[in-house]
Amino acid sequence: MMRSQIAILATLLIALMVSLYTVAYMGARKDSMEEDYGRRMAELEDIRAQRDTLEAVNSRLLAQSDSMTLLRRRADSLDIRLMEMELRNTYPGYHLTIDTYQNRFHLWLGNMLVRSGYCGTGKGWETNEQGLMWDFSTPRGIRYVEEKGTNPYWYRPDWYWQEQNLRPPSEDEVVIIPEELSYSDQIAYYRDSLTASERVYVRAVPGALGSYKIDLGGGILLHYGVGRGRNVSHGCIRLSGDDLEALYRTLPIGAPVIIY
């Protein structure tokens, strides 16, 4: 009986020692984890402070970059304005100036203002849902009238569909207007004979640019369009029908066009 009691007491003593060791180990482990947690939190706060500092520096750099871009743009515009003033005093013929800030055009004969009005110019950077980006700004500087024409077609580039998150049509999907029709009949066919979904897939659109076009090269045209007085175009200069006809009949091939 005595021997059995001693065995039980020994077992209980061992269990107690194991429990005490476990408690001591878990306490030490807890202290270590709390210390590690505190160290990691301190590191995290340090990283957050560094991030905030970098964000503040980045914001300042972006603001400086925007300011530099604006200053550079103003300097370029001043250079172009000086070029315009020199041209007015030295060039005796008809020439045109385009103000993309106020969206106005001015037709000059030497130093005499002949005609002025509102126009629509490029709207700048655009993006679609797929992340494609385009710069639809009207390029600034001096250009020359390279070509003039009547009854122009608008040949829709791929970005016309991509900007609307549509897939450009394949050659088999393009809707073609009968070439044997006169230009006015082609316009009527496009507007009256095609459904809205069919019109979307016409690549060569008659009538969209008005009755005239003045080509400045590089895909930049003076043509008819809405949104005059605003930055709304894809880079071309939009005019009223009357203003477009007046410029078409006045500006000769080779006439300077200054855009600022």
C-alpha angles and dihedrals in degrees: 000000000000091000091051092050091050090053091050092048091049091050091049091047091051091048090049092050091049091049092049091049091048092050091048091047093047090048091052090045090051091050090049093049091048090050091048091047091051091049092049092048089052090050090048092051089049091051090048090051090050090048092051090049092050091047090051091048090046091050091051091047091049091049090050090047091051090048091049091048091050092047091047091049091049090048091050090048091050090051090051092047089052088050089051093051091049091048092051090053097044107028112075099189136075116294136162136226124199119201107201092185096058093023094231134132128213125199114206136190101200104304095340120099108227105172138000135181148139124292137177119241138183120310097213126224120013132176136189134215091271091058097252112148134202133185105222095176119137104245113244126223136061123322134167134225103262101173142357129202147168131230094019127190125223107228103204112225121215092263089068088073098030092055087059091047090251129132114249109248122254119237090265092052097050113108110225123204113222108266093208090071119093117253093257091047090050089055090050091047091051093048101037110023101044126071120234091257091050093049090057090065098050107111099185104051118190120213097013093110096042127242098310142037132196112200118211094178130250092067092298114133138174104225144143117287148139128253096061113175092034141079097255110124134092091245103299124106114250119208138177116262093253094047092047092052091048092052092044092055094042109040113075126209107281095028112147119248117192117199121192 
